Amino acid sequence: MQLKHKNRSFRRVIVKLANRLTVHYKRNKPKKAHCSNCGGKLAGVPRERPYKMRNMPKTAKRPERPFGGKLCSKCLRAEMKSKARSL
Ligand SMILES: [Zn+2]
């Protein structure tokens, strides 16, 4: 183990090799994406580090609806209703 791995910024992943088990060190995943209105956790948005998010297709990164990945479905529904009613 290198000294830089002796903290909780890295998670420990036990990997099976041909004849033994070994520990690999990986960076922790970021927190879940949050709704910008209510602050609740967003579904359908992966928790991955930026280098993985870059290589992911856009459709895999957020729900395919207006404000997908920004607002949760409850807040979006409420927002649309209030906009339609104010017309
Ligand atoms: Zn919300």
PDB file of the backbone (N, CA, C, O) and the ligand in Angstrom, with CONECT records:
HET     ZN  A 101       1
ATOM      1  N   MET A   1       0.855  -1.205   0.000  1.00  0.00           N
ATOM      2  CA  MET A   1       0.000   0.000   0.000  1.00  0.00           C
ATOM      3  C   MET A   1       0.880   1.241   0.000  1.00  0.00           C
ATOM      4  O   MET A   1       1.806   1.364   0.802  1.00  0.00           O
ATOM      5  N   GLN A   2       0.576   2.159  -0.913  1.00  0.00           N
ATOM      6  CA  GLN A   2       1.282   3.431  -0.891  1.00  0.00           C
ATOM      7  C   GLN A   2       0.632   4.336   0.147  1.00  0.00           C
ATOM      8  O   GLN A   2      -0.557   4.195   0.433  1.00  0.00           O
ATOM      9  N   LEU A   3       1.393   5.254   0.709  1.00  0.00           N
ATOM     10  CA  LEU A   3       0.859   6.132   1.752  1.00  0.00           C
ATOM     11  C   LEU A   3      -0.335   6.933   1.268  1.00  0.00           C
ATOM     12  O   LEU A   3      -1.246   7.215   2.046  1.00  0.00           O
ATOM     13  N   LYS A   4      -0.343   7.305  -0.003  1.00  0.00           N
ATOM     14  CA  LYS A   4      -1.451   8.125  -0.500  1.00  0.00           C
ATOM     15  C   LYS A   4      -2.784   7.379  -0.444  1.00  0.00           C
ATOM     16  O   LYS A   4      -3.842   8.006  -0.502  1.00  0.00           O
ATOM     17  N   HIS A   5      -2.746   6.054  -0.332  1.00  0.00           N
ATOM     18  CA  HIS A   5      -3.986   5.279  -0.255  1.00  0.00           C
ATOM     19  C   HIS A   5      -4.484   5.094   1.168  1.00  0.00           C
ATOM     20  O   HIS A   5      -5.522   4.468   1.381  1.00  0.00           O
ATOM     21  N   LYS A   6      -3.759   5.630   2.148  1.00  0.00           N
ATOM     22  CA  LYS A   6      -4.147   5.405   3.540  1.00  0.00           C
ATOM     23  C   LYS A   6      -5.181   6.412   4.033  1.00  0.00           C
ATOM     24  O   LYS A   6      -5.082   6.889   5.164  1.00  0.00           O
ATOM     25  N   ASN A   7      -6.152   6.739   3.220  1.00  0.00           N
ATOM     26  CA  ASN A   7      -7.223   7.617   3.677  1.00  0.00           C
ATOM     27  C   ASN A   7      -8.505   7.209   2.972  1.00  0.00           C
ATOM     28  O   ASN A   7      -8.487   6.383   2.059  1.00  0.00           O
ATOM     29  N   ARG A   8      -9.606   7.786   3.397  1.00  0.00           N
ATOM     30  CA  ARG A   8     -10.903   7.338   2.898  1.00  0.00           C
ATOM     31  C   ARG A   8     -11.330   8.041   1.616  1.00  0.00           C
ATOM     32  O   ARG A   8     -12.480   7.915   1.196  1.00  0.00           O
ATOM     33  N   SER A   9     -10.413   8.781   0.990  1.00  0.00           N
ATOM     34  CA  SER A   9     -10.722   9.298  -0.343  1.00  0.00           C
ATOM     35  C   SER A   9     -10.716   8.156  -1.351  1.00  0.00           C
ATOM     36  O   SER A   9     -11.287   8.260  -2.437  1.00  0.00           O
ATOM     37  N   PHE A  10     -10.062   7.068  -0.969  1.00  0.00           N
ATOM     38  CA  PHE A  10     -10.000   5.908  -1.841  1.00  0.00           C
ATOM     39  C   PHE A  10     -10.838   4.796  -1.235  1.00  0.00           C
ATOM     40  O   PHE A  10     -10.818   4.580  -0.023  1.00  0.00           O
ATOM     41  N   ARG A  11     -11.572   4.094  -2.081  1.00  0.00           N
ATOM     42  CA  ARG A  11     -12.265   2.920  -1.565  1.00  0.00           C
ATOM     43  C   ARG A  11     -11.438   1.696  -1.926  1.00  0.00           C
ATOM     44  O   ARG A  11     -10.695   1.686  -2.907  1.00  0.00           O
ATOM     45  N   ARG A  12     -11.590   0.667  -1.103  1.00  0.00           N
ATOM     46  CA  ARG A  12     -10.823  -0.550  -1.318  1.00  0.00           C
ATOM     47  C   ARG A  12     -11.677  -1.563  -2.048  1.00  0.00           C
ATOM     48  O   ARG A  12     -12.785  -1.872  -1.609  1.00  0.00           O
ATOM     49  N   VAL A  13     -11.184  -2.081  -3.143  1.00  0.00           N
ATOM     50  CA  VAL A  13     -11.893  -3.085  -3.919  1.00  0.00           C
ATOM     51  C   VAL A  13     -11.056  -4.345  -3.895  1.00  0.00           C
ATOM     52  O   VAL A  13      -9.902  -4.348  -4.323  1.00  0.00           O
ATOM     53  N   ILE A  14     -11.653  -5.430  -3.385  1.00  0.00           N
ATOM     54  CA  ILE A  14     -10.933  -6.701  -3.339  1.00  0.00           C
ATOM     55  C   ILE A  14     -11.067  -7.376  -4.699  1.00  0.00           C
ATOM     56  O   ILE A  14     -12.177  -7.612  -5.177  1.00  0.00           O
ATOM     57  N   VAL A  15      -9.930  -7.685  -5.318  1.00  0.00           N
ATOM     58  CA  VAL A  15      -9.908  -8.253  -6.661  1.00  0.00           C
ATOM     59  C   VAL A  15      -9.350  -9.663  -6.584  1.00  0.00           C
ATOM     60  O   VAL A  15      -8.323  -9.902  -5.950  1.00  0.00           O
ATOM     61  N   LYS A  16     -10.039 -10.601  -7.239  1.00  0.00           N
ATOM     62  CA  LYS A  16      -9.579 -11.978  -7.285  1.00  0.00           C
ATOM     63  C   LYS A  16      -8.592 -12.122  -8.434  1.00  0.00           C
ATOM     64  O   LYS A  16      -8.940 -11.863  -9.586  1.00  0.00           O
ATOM     65  N   LEU A  17      -7.384 -12.528  -8.137  1.00  0.00           N
ATOM     66  CA  LEU A  17      -6.426 -12.853  -9.187  1.00  0.00           C
ATOM     67  C   LEU A  17      -6.388 -14.376  -9.332  1.00  0.00           C
ATOM     68  O   LEU A  17      -7.160 -15.080  -8.682  1.00  0.00           O
ATOM     69  N   ALA A  18      -5.512 -14.873 -10.163  1.00  0.00           N
ATOM     70  CA  ALA A  18      -5.478 -16.314 -10.438  1.00  0.00           C
ATOM     71  C   ALA A  18      -5.263 -17.125  -9.167  1.00  0.00           C
ATOM     72  O   ALA A  18      -5.920 -18.147  -8.969  1.00  0.00           O
ATOM     73  N   ASN A  19      -4.342 -16.680  -8.296  1.00  0.00           N
ATOM     74  CA  ASN A  19      -3.996 -17.506  -7.147  1.00  0.00           C
ATOM     75  C   ASN A  19      -4.193 -16.823  -5.808  1.00  0.00           C
ATOM     76  O   ASN A  19      -3.959 -17.445  -4.771  1.00  0.00           O
ATOM     77  N   ARG A  20      -4.621 -15.547  -5.791  1.00  0.00           N
ATOM     78  CA  ARG A  20      -4.721 -14.835  -4.516  1.00  0.00           C
ATOM     79  C   ARG A  20      -5.709 -13.686  -4.647  1.00  0.00           C
ATOM     80  O   ARG A  20      -6.157 -13.339  -5.740  1.00  0.00           O
ATOM     81  N   LEU A  21      -6.033 -13.108  -3.494  1.00  0.00           N
ATOM     82  CA  LEU A  21      -6.858 -11.908  -3.465  1.00  0.00           C
ATOM     83  C   LEU A  21      -5.938 -10.720  -3.261  1.00  0.00           C
ATOM     84  O   LEU A  21      -4.921 -10.825  -2.575  1.00  0.00           O
ATOM     85  N   THR A  22      -6.290  -9.601  -3.849  1.00  0.00           N
ATOM     86  CA  THR A  22      -5.487  -8.404  -3.640  1.00  0.00           C
ATOM     87  C   THR A  22      -6.420  -7.207  -3.532  1.00  0.00           C
ATOM     88  O   THR A  22      -7.589  -7.283  -3.910  1.00  0.00           O
ATOM     89  N   VAL A  23      -5.907  -6.123  -3.023  1.00  0.00           N
ATOM     90  CA  VAL A  23      -6.721  -4.921  -2.844  1.00  0.00           C
ATOM     91  C   VAL A  23      -6.339  -3.900  -3.897  1.00  0.00           C
ATOM     92  O   VAL A  23      -5.165  -3.563  -4.045  1.00  0.00           O
ATOM     93  N   HIS A  24      -7.308  -3.417  -4.615  1.00  0.00           N
ATOM     94  CA  HIS A  24      -7.095  -2.308  -5.534  1.00  0.00           C
ATOM     95  C   HIS A  24      -7.735  -1.074  -4.923  1.00  0.00           C
ATOM     96  O   HIS A  24      -8.733  -1.176  -4.210  1.00  0.00           O
ATOM     97  N   TYR A  25      -7.171   0.080  -5.198  1.00  0.00           N
ATOM     98  CA  TYR A  25      -7.674   1.333  -4.637  1.00  0.00           C
ATOM     99  C   TYR A  25      -8.323   2.135  -5.727  1.00  0.00           C
ATOM    100  O   TYR A  25      -7.712   2.407  -6.760  1.00  0.00           O
ATOM    101  N   LYS A  26      -9.572   2.521  -5.501  1.00  0.00           N
ATOM    102  CA  LYS A  26     -10.304   3.332  -6.476  1.00  0.00           C
ATOM    103  C   LYS A  26     -10.831   4.570  -5.780  1.00  0.00           C
ATOM    104  O   LYS A  26     -11.072   4.562  -4.573  1.00  0.00           O
ATOM    105  N   ARG A  27     -11.010   5.645  -6.555  1.00  0.00           N
ATOM    106  CA  ARG A  27     -11.540   6.875  -5.983  1.00  0.00           C
ATOM    107  C   ARG A  27     -13.018   6.691  -5.669  1.00  0.00           C
ATOM    108  O   ARG A  27     -13.722   5.951  -6.356  1.00  0.00           O
ATOM    109  N   ASN A  28     -13.481   7.373  -4.622  1.00  0.00           N
ATOM    110  CA  ASN A  28     -14.895   7.303  -4.259  1.00  0.00           C
ATOM    111  C   ASN A  28     -15.750   7.949  -5.332  1.00  0.00           C
ATOM    112  O   ASN A  28     -15.316   8.862  -6.034  1.00  0.00           O
ATOM    113  N   LYS A  29     -16.975   7.455  -5.444  1.00  0.00           N
ATOM    114  CA  LYS A  29     -17.905   8.050  -6.402  1.00  0.00           C
ATOM    115  C   LYS A  29     -18.455   9.355  -5.838  1.00  0.00           C
ATOM    116  O   LYS A  29     -18.569   9.499  -4.621  1.00  0.00           O
ATOM    117  N   PRO A  30     -18.799  10.314  -6.711  1.00  0.00           N
ATOM    118  CA  PRO A  30     -19.396  11.557  -6.222  1.00  0.00           C
ATOM    119  C   PRO A  30     -20.799  11.323  -5.680  1.00  0.00           C
ATOM    120  O   PRO A  30     -21.384  10.260  -5.888  1.00  0.00           O
ATOM    121  N   LYS A  31     -21.337  12.326  -4.979  1.00  0.00           N
ATOM    122  CA  LYS A  31     -22.680  12.222  -4.409  1.00  0.00           C
ATOM    123  C   LYS A  31     -23.720  12.215  -5.519  1.00  0.00           C
ATOM    124  O   LYS A  31     -23.441  12.595  -6.656  1.00  0.00           O
ATOM    125  N   LYS A  32     -24.930  11.775  -5.166  1.00  0.00           N
ATOM    126  CA  LYS A  32     -26.024  11.754  -6.129  1.00  0.00           C
ATOM    127  C   LYS A  32     -26.390  13.163  -6.559  1.00  0.00           C
ATOM    128  O   LYS A  32     -26.251  14.113  -5.788  1.00  0.00           O
ATOM    129  N   ALA A  33     -26.862  13.297  -7.805  1.00  0.00           N
ATOM    130  CA  ALA A  33     -27.319  14.593  -8.298  1.00  0.00           C
ATOM    131  C   ALA A  33     -28.596  14.979  -7.573  1.00  0.00           C
ATOM    132  O   ALA A  33     -29.411  14.120  -7.234  1.00  0.00           O
ATOM    133  N   HIS A  34     -28.772  16.289  -7.333  1.00  0.00           N
ATOM    134  CA  HIS A  34     -29.933  16.752  -6.583  1.00  0.00           C
ATOM    135  C   HIS A  34     -30.807  17.652  -7.438  1.00  0.00           C
ATOM    136  O   HIS A  34     -30.327  18.326  -8.350  1.00  0.00           O
ATOM    137  N   CYS A  35     -32.112  17.652  -7.126  1.00  0.00           N
ATOM    138  CA  CYS A  35     -33.073  18.536  -7.788  1.00  0.00           C
ATOM    139  C   CYS A  35     -32.762  19.976  -7.376  1.00  0.00           C
ATOM    140  O   CYS A  35     -32.502  20.253  -6.205  1.00  0.00           O
ATOM    141  N   SER A  36     -32.792  20.897  -8.359  1.00  0.00           N
ATOM    142  CA  SER A  36     -32.434  22.283  -8.046  1.00  0.00           C
ATOM    143  C   SER A  36     -33.579  23.014  -7.355  1.00  0.00           C
ATOM    144  O   SER A  36     -33.389  24.120  -6.849  1.00  0.00           O
ATOM    145  N   ASN A  37     -34.759  22.414  -7.330  1.00  0.00           N
ATOM    146  CA  ASN A  37     -35.893  23.068  -6.682  1.00  0.00           C
ATOM    147  C   ASN A  37     -36.079  22.576  -5.252  1.00  0.00           C
ATOM    148  O   ASN A  37     -36.084  23.375  -4.315  1.00  0.00           O
ATOM    149  N   CYS A  38     -36.232  21.251  -5.077  1.00  0.00           N
ATOM    150  CA  CYS A  38     -36.534  20.722  -3.741  1.00  0.00           C
ATOM    151  C   CYS A  38     -35.311  20.122  -3.056  1.00  0.00           C
ATOM    152  O   CYS A  38     -35.343  19.875  -1.850  1.00  0.00           O
ATOM    153  N   GLY A  39     -34.225  19.882  -3.808  1.00  0.00           N
ATOM    154  CA  GLY A  39     -33.024  19.321  -3.194  1.00  0.00           C
ATOM    155  C   GLY A  39     -33.051  17.824  -3.032  1.00  0.00           C
ATOM    156  O   GLY A  39     -32.120  17.251  -2.466  1.00  0.00           O
ATOM    157  N   GLY A  40     -34.105  17.163  -3.518  1.00  0.00           N
ATOM    158  CA  GLY A  40     -34.187  15.705  -3.420  1.00  0.00           C
ATOM    159  C   GLY A  40     -33.229  15.036  -4.391  1.00  0.00           C
ATOM    160  O   GLY A  40     -32.750  15.663  -5.336  1.00  0.00           O
ATOM    161  N   LYS A  41     -32.956  13.767  -4.153  1.00  0.00           N
ATOM    162  CA  LYS A  41     -32.032  13.044  -5.018  1.00  0.00           C
ATOM    163  C   LYS A  41     -32.696  12.758  -6.365  1.00  0.00           C
ATOM    164  O   LYS A  41     -33.879  12.424  -6.428  1.00  0.00           O
ATOM    165  N   LEU A  42     -31.916  12.895  -7.439  1.00  0.00           N
ATOM    166  CA  LEU A  42     -32.440  12.665  -8.781  1.00  0.00           C
ATOM    167  C   LEU A  42     -32.245  11.208  -9.179  1.00  0.00           C
ATOM    168  O   LEU A  42     -31.168  10.642  -8.990  1.00  0.00           O
ATOM    169  N   ALA A  43     -33.294  10.607  -9.730  1.00  0.00           N
ATOM    170  CA  ALA A  43     -33.181   9.258 -10.271  1.00  0.00           C
ATOM    171  C   ALA A  43     -32.730   9.348 -11.721  1.00  0.00           C
ATOM    172  O   ALA A  43     -32.972  10.353 -12.389  1.00  0.00           O
ATOM    173  N   GLY A  44     -32.073   8.299 -12.209  1.00  0.00           N
ATOM    174  CA  GLY A  44     -31.694   8.260 -13.614  1.00  0.00           C
ATOM    175  C   GLY A  44     -30.446   9.035 -13.952  1.00  0.00           C
ATOM    176  O   GLY A  44     -30.109   9.179 -15.128  1.00  0.00           O
ATOM    177  N   VAL A  45     -29.736   9.551 -12.928  1.00  0.00           N
ATOM    178  CA  VAL A  45     -28.475  10.249 -13.171  1.00  0.00           C
ATOM    179  C   VAL A  45     -27.376   9.429 -12.516  1.00  0.00           C
ATOM    180  O   VAL A  45     -27.383   9.272 -11.295  1.00  0.00           O
ATOM    181  N   PRO A  46     -26.426   8.898 -13.293  1.00  0.00           N
ATOM    182  CA  PRO A  46     -25.428   8.018 -12.704  1.00  0.00           C
ATOM    183  C   PRO A  46     -24.441   8.752 -11.807  1.00  0.00           C
ATOM    184  O   PRO A  46     -24.129   9.924 -12.015  1.00  0.00           O
ATOM    185  N   ARG A  47     -23.957   8.019 -10.796  1.00  0.00           N
ATOM    186  CA  ARG A  47     -22.906   8.543  -9.910  1.00  0.00           C
ATOM    187  C   ARG A  47     -21.584   8.068 -10.460  1.00  0.00           C
ATOM    188  O   ARG A  47     -21.129   6.974 -10.127  1.00  0.00           O
ATOM    189  N   GLU A  48     -20.972   8.861 -11.284  1.00  0.00           N
ATOM    190  CA  GLU A  48     -19.675   8.460 -11.826  1.00  0.00           C
ATOM    191  C   GLU A  48     -18.721   9.631 -11.832  1.00  0.00           C
ATOM    192  O   GLU A  48     -19.139  10.789 -11.818  1.00  0.00           O
ATOM    193  N   ARG A  49     -17.460   9.331 -11.854  1.00  0.00           N
ATOM    194  CA  ARG A  49     -16.452  10.378 -11.900  1.00  0.00           C
ATOM    195  C   ARG A  49     -16.412  10.984 -13.299  1.00  0.00           C
ATOM    196  O   ARG A  49     -16.802  10.328 -14.266  1.00  0.00           O
ATOM    197  N   PRO A  50     -15.940  12.239 -13.422  1.00  0.00           N
ATOM    198  CA  PRO A  50     -16.029  12.948 -14.695  1.00  0.00           C
ATOM    199  C   PRO A  50     -15.452  12.201 -15.893  1.00  0.00           C
ATOM    200  O   PRO A  50     -15.999  12.282 -16.993  1.00  0.00           O
ATOM    201  N   TYR A  51     -14.356  11.478 -15.692  1.00  0.00           N
ATOM    202  CA  TYR A  51     -13.757  10.798 -16.845  1.00  0.00           C
ATOM    203  C   TYR A  51     -14.665   9.712 -17.406  1.00  0.00           C
ATOM    204  O   TYR A  51     -14.585   9.383 -18.589  1.00  0.00           O
ATOM    205  N   LYS A  52     -15.530   9.155 -16.559  1.00  0.00           N
ATOM    206  CA  LYS A  52     -16.481   8.154 -17.041  1.00  0.00           C
ATOM    207  C   LYS A  52     -17.695   8.831 -17.652  1.00  0.00           C
ATOM    208  O   LYS A  52     -18.241   8.365 -18.652  1.00  0.00           O
ATOM    209  N   MET A  53     -18.118   9.952 -17.036  1.00  0.00           N
ATOM    210  CA  MET A  53     -19.280  10.683 -17.543  1.00  0.00           C
ATOM    211  C   MET A  53     -19.004  11.204 -18.950  1.00  0.00           C
ATOM    212  O   MET A  53     -19.902  11.239 -19.791  1.00  0.00           O
ATOM    213  N   ARG A  54     -17.759  11.608 -19.204  1.00  0.00           N
ATOM    214  CA  ARG A  54     -17.401  12.143 -20.528  1.00  0.00           C
ATOM    215  C   ARG A  54     -17.620  11.111 -21.616  1.00  0.00           C
ATOM    216  O   ARG A  54     -18.065  11.447 -22.713  1.00  0.00           O
ATOM    217  N   ASN A  55     -17.312   9.859 -21.322  1.00  0.00           N
ATOM    218  CA  ASN A  55     -17.381   8.821 -22.357  1.00  0.00           C
ATOM    219  C   ASN A  55     -18.761   8.185 -22.460  1.00  0.00           C
ATOM    220  O   ASN A  55     -18.985   7.313 -23.299  1.00  0.00           O
ATOM    221  N   MET A  56     -19.683   8.617 -21.611  1.00  0.00           N
ATOM    222  CA  MET A  56     -21.019   8.029 -21.578  1.00  0.00           C
ATOM    223  C   MET A  56     -21.914   8.759 -22.573  1.00  0.00           C
ATOM    224  O   MET A  56     -21.768   9.970 -22.739  1.00  0.00           O
ATOM    225  N   PRO A  57     -22.839   8.060 -23.244  1.00  0.00           N
ATOM    226  CA  PRO A  57     -23.757   8.779 -24.127  1.00  0.00           C
ATOM    227  C   PRO A  57     -24.645   9.729 -23.328  1.00  0.00           C
ATOM    228  O   PRO A  57     -24.941   9.488 -22.157  1.00  0.00           O
ATOM    229  N   LYS A  58     -25.064  10.811 -23.981  1.00  0.00           N
ATOM    230  CA  LYS A  58     -25.859  11.838 -23.312  1.00  0.00           C
ATOM    231  C   LYS A  58     -27.151  11.249 -22.746  1.00  0.00           C
ATOM    232  O   LYS A  58     -27.609  11.638 -21.671  1.00  0.00           O
ATOM    233  N   THR A  59     -27.733  10.298 -23.496  1.00  0.00           N
ATOM    234  CA  THR A  59     -29.011   9.726 -23.067  1.00  0.00           C
ATOM    235  C   THR A  59     -28.857   8.878 -21.812  1.00  0.00           C
ATOM    236  O   THR A  59     -29.846   8.615 -21.128  1.00  0.00           O
ATOM    237  N   ALA A  60     -27.643   8.444 -21.495  1.00  0.00           N
ATOM    238  CA  ALA A  60     -27.429   7.633 -20.294  1.00  0.00           C
ATOM    239  C   ALA A  60     -27.181   8.510 -19.076  1.00  0.00           C
ATOM    240  O   ALA A  60     -27.126   8.014 -17.951  1.00  0.00           O
ATOM    241  N   LYS A  61     -27.030   9.827 -19.298  1.00  0.00           N
ATOM    242  CA  LYS A  61     -26.618  10.692 -18.202  1.00  0.00           C
ATOM    243  C   LYS A  61     -27.761  11.407 -17.497  1.00  0.00           C
ATOM    244  O   LYS A  61     -27.599  11.884 -16.374  1.00  0.00           O
ATOM    245  N   ARG A  62     -28.920  11.484 -18.154  1.00  0.00           N
ATOM    246  CA  ARG A  62     -30.062  12.143 -17.508  1.00  0.00           C
ATOM    247  C   ARG A  62     -31.333  11.674 -18.196  1.00  0.00           C
ATOM    248  O   ARG A  62     -31.280  11.212 -19.336  1.00  0.00           O
ATOM    249  N   PRO A  63     -32.503  11.787 -17.511  1.00  0.00           N
ATOM    250  CA  PRO A  63     -33.761  11.392 -18.123  1.00  0.00           C
ATOM    251  C   PRO A  63     -34.068  12.267 -19.337  1.00  0.00           C
ATOM    252  O   PRO A  63     -33.760  13.459 -19.358  1.00  0.00           O
ATOM    253  N   GLU A  64     -34.674  11.656 -20.333  1.00  0.00           N
ATOM    254  CA  GLU A  64     -34.963  12.363 -21.586  1.00  0.00           C
ATOM    255  C   GLU A  64     -36.314  13.051 -21.496  1.00  0.00           C
ATOM    256  O   GLU A  64     -37.287  12.592 -22.096  1.00  0.00           O
ATOM    257  N   ARG A  65     -36.381  14.133 -20.761  1.00  0.00           N
ATOM    258  CA  ARG A  65     -37.598  14.938 -20.674  1.00  0.00           C
ATOM    259  C   ARG A  65     -37.155  16.356 -20.400  1.00  0.00           C
ATOM    260  O   ARG A  65     -36.004  16.578 -20.023  1.00  0.00           O
ATOM    261  N   PRO A  66     -38.059  17.342 -20.585  1.00  0.00           N
ATOM    262  CA  PRO A  66     -37.663  18.712 -20.289  1.00  0.00           C
ATOM    263  C   PRO A  66     -37.141  18.806 -18.846  1.00  0.00           C
ATOM    264  O   PRO A  66     -37.739  18.235 -17.934  1.00  0.00           O
ATOM    265  N   PHE A  67     -36.053  19.510 -18.643  1.00  0.00           N
ATOM    266  CA  PHE A  67     -35.406  19.691 -17.337  1.00  0.00           C
ATOM    267  C   PHE A  67     -34.946  18.371 -16.724  1.00  0.00           C
ATOM    268  O   PHE A  67     -34.747  18.286 -15.512  1.00  0.00           O
ATOM    269  N   GLY A  68     -34.774  17.328 -17.566  1.00  0.00           N
ATOM    270  CA  GLY A  68     -34.242  16.056 -17.075  1.00  0.00           C
ATOM    271  C   GLY A  68     -32.834  16.251 -16.547  1.00  0.00           C
ATOM    272  O   GLY A  68     -32.002  16.850 -17.229  1.00  0.00           O
ATOM    273  N   GLY A  69     -32.551  15.765 -15.360  1.00  0.00           N
ATOM    274  CA  GLY A  69     -31.236  15.950 -14.757  1.00  0.00           C
ATOM    275  C   GLY A  69     -31.102  17.260 -14.010  1.00  0.00           C
ATOM    276  O   GLY A  69     -30.059  17.515 -13.407  1.00  0.00           O
ATOM    277  N   LYS A  70     -32.143  18.109 -14.032  1.00  0.00           N
ATOM    278  CA  LYS A  70     -32.124  19.369 -13.284  1.00  0.00           C
ATOM    279  C   LYS A  70     -33.214  19.364 -12.218  1.00  0.00           C
ATOM    280  O   LYS A  70     -32.971  19.675 -11.052  1.00  0.00           O
ATOM    281  N   LEU A  71     -34.439  18.999 -12.653  1.00  0.00           N
ATOM    282  CA  LEU A  71     -35.579  18.966 -11.727  1.00  0.00           C
ATOM    283  C   LEU A  71     -36.029  17.523 -11.552  1.00  0.00           C
ATOM    284  O   LEU A  71     -35.911  16.716 -12.474  1.00  0.00           O
ATOM    285  N   CYS A  72     -36.543  17.199 -10.376  1.00  0.00           N
ATOM    286  CA  CYS A  72     -37.138  15.885 -10.190  1.00  0.00           C
ATOM    287  C   CYS A  72     -38.513  15.883 -10.858  1.00  0.00           C
ATOM    288  O   CYS A  72     -39.043  16.941 -11.197  1.00  0.00           O
ATOM    289  N   SER A  73     -39.092  14.688 -11.047  1.00  0.00           N
ATOM    290  CA  SER A  73     -40.328  14.600 -11.824  1.00  0.00           C
ATOM    291  C   SER A  73     -41.476  15.311 -11.115  1.00  0.00           C
ATOM    292  O   SER A  73     -42.341  15.897 -11.767  1.00  0.00           O
ATOM    293  N   LYS A  74     -41.490  15.262  -9.763  1.00  0.00           N
ATOM    294  CA  LYS A  74     -42.552  15.940  -9.010  1.00  0.00           C
ATOM    295  C   LYS A  74     -42.501  17.445  -9.240  1.00  0.00           C
ATOM    296  O   LYS A  74     -43.519  18.073  -9.532  1.00  0.00           O
ATOM    297  N   CYS A  75     -41.300  18.021  -9.107  1.00  0.00           N
ATOM    298  CA  CYS A  75     -41.142  19.462  -9.252  1.00  0.00           C
ATOM    299  C   CYS A  75     -41.452  19.887 -10.680  1.00  0.00           C
ATOM    300  O   CYS A  75     -42.058  20.936 -10.897  1.00  0.00           O
ATOM    301  N   LEU A  76     -41.038  19.074 -11.662  1.00  0.00           N
ATOM    302  CA  LEU A  76     -41.314  19.416 -13.063  1.00  0.00           C
ATOM    303  C   LEU A  76     -42.819  19.454 -13.305  1.00  0.00           C
ATOM    304  O   LEU A  76     -43.332  20.371 -13.946  1.00  0.00           O
ATOM    305  N   ARG A  77     -43.515  18.453 -12.786  1.00  0.00           N
ATOM    306  CA  ARG A  77     -44.971  18.383 -12.967  1.00  0.00           C
ATOM    307  C   ARG A  77     -45.641  19.615 -12.348  1.00  0.00           C
ATOM    308  O   ARG A  77     -46.498  20.246 -12.967  1.00  0.00           O
ATOM    309  N   ALA A  78     -45.243  19.940 -11.135  1.00  0.00           N
ATOM    310  CA  ALA A  78     -45.814  21.104 -10.452  1.00  0.00           C
ATOM    311  C   ALA A  78     -45.518  22.388 -11.224  1.00  0.00           C
ATOM    312  O   ALA A  78     -46.381  23.256 -11.359  1.00  0.00           O
ATOM    313  N   GLU A  79     -44.274  22.499 -11.734  1.00  0.00           N
ATOM    314  CA  GLU A  79     -43.853  23.680 -12.482  1.00  0.00           C
ATOM    315  C   GLU A  79     -44.690  23.841 -13.751  1.00  0.00           C
ATOM    316  O   GLU A  79     -45.161  24.936 -14.058  1.00  0.00           O
ATOM    317  N   MET A  80     -44.874  22.722 -14.496  1.00  0.00           N
ATOM    318  CA  MET A  80     -45.642  22.768 -15.748  1.00  0.00           C
ATOM    319  C   MET A  80     -47.078  23.155 -15.484  1.00  0.00           C
ATOM    320  O   MET A  80     -47.665  23.934 -16.236  1.00  0.00           O
ATOM    321  N   LYS A  81     -47.654  22.611 -14.408  1.00  0.00           N
ATOM    322  CA  LYS A  81     -49.039  22.925 -14.071  1.00  0.00           C
ATOM    323  C   LYS A  81     -49.176  24.414 -13.765  1.00  0.00           C
ATOM    324  O   LYS A  81     -50.092  25.081 -14.247  1.00  0.00           O
ATOM    325  N   SER A  82     -48.259  24.915 -12.965  1.00  0.00           N
ATOM    326  CA  SER A  82     -48.378  26.333 -12.566  1.00  0.00           C
ATOM    327  C   SER A  82     -48.180  27.249 -13.767  1.00  0.00           C
ATOM    328  O   SER A  82     -48.824  28.294 -13.861  1.00  0.00           O
ATOM    329  N   LYS A  83     -47.269  26.855 -14.712  1.00  0.00           N
ATOM    330  CA  LYS A  83     -47.052  27.659 -15.920  1.00  0.00           C
ATOM    331  C   LYS A  83     -48.322  27.649 -16.780  1.00  0.00           C
ATOM    332  O   LYS A  83     -48.741  28.689 -17.287  1.00  0.00           O
ATOM    333  N   ALA A  84     -48.940  26.446 -16.942  1.00  0.00           N
ATOM    334  CA  ALA A  84     -50.122  26.334 -17.786  1.00  0.00           C
ATOM    335  C   ALA A  84     -51.283  27.119 -17.200  1.00  0.00           C
ATOM    336  O   ALA A  84     -52.082  27.708 -17.928  1.00  0.00           O
ATOM    337  N   ARG A  85     -51.366  27.120 -15.870  1.00  0.00           N
ATOM    338  CA  ARG A  85     -52.502  27.793 -15.219  1.00  0.00           C
ATOM    339  C   ARG A  85     -52.328  29.301 -15.199  1.00  0.00           C
ATOM    340  O   ARG A  85     -53.312  30.035 -15.098  1.00  0.00           O
ATOM    341  N   SER A  86     -51.085  29.779 -15.292  1.00  0.00           N
ATOM    342  CA  SER A  86     -50.877  31.219 -15.244  1.00  0.00           C
ATOM    343  C   SER A  86     -51.092  31.864 -16.617  1.00  0.00           C
ATOM    344  O   SER A  86     -51.115  33.091 -16.719  1.00  0.00           O
ATOM    345  N   LEU A  87     -51.251  31.050 -17.684  1.00  0.00           N
ATOM    346  CA  LEU A  87     -51.436  31.624 -19.030  1.00  0.00           C
ATOM    347  C   LEU A  87     -52.806  32.312 -19.158  1.00  0.00           C
ATOM    348  O   LEU A  87     -53.131  32.848 -20.217  1.00  0.00           O
TER     349      LEU A  87
HETATM  350 ZN    ZN A 101     -37.634  18.460  -6.849  1.00  0.00          ZN2+
END
